[in-house]
Amino acid sequence: MVSVIAAGSFALGVVVPAGTAFANDAEKLGLDAGQAAELQGRVDHYLAKVGGVQVAANEIRLPGAVLSLALPGSELAGTCGWGHMCSWAGQNYTSDKLDMAECKEYGMPFGSIGSWKNSQTTGTTVDFESRDHVTRWKSPGAYVDDPSADWSWVWYLSLC
């Protein structure tokens, strides 16, 4: 018989810390214990901020989106698939990446200077919204991008 305990759950008086299930993944990715802890700390921060489900050591699934975290000491590729809107925590399409694929509102996980690419269908815009869900800026129609975007005032992105 196999028992499955969800990360962060309580069973038989034992608390299983979030991310424990992904410790082997981190090791397979070549991370040492300190790097794995730093990565899991970032995952935990994003989970608290925008929700979702951790599905790998460096990946969170959200409804209609995937949040991929760059491994410590590396960068993610700055690509964004056709039909998607992607935002990055770093300038020039670097660092952690939120890849959004559905027409809906998404919470913004990043808060400093980052970047974005709108690769949705031709002419489709993105609303950049403040904390009160008010559109403060609307992007030009796709394809359009910004290698240096200020996320400090953006709380939500609404696609389509």
Disulfide bonds with the S-S distance in Angstrom:
Cys80-Cys86 2.17
Cys103-Cys160 1.79
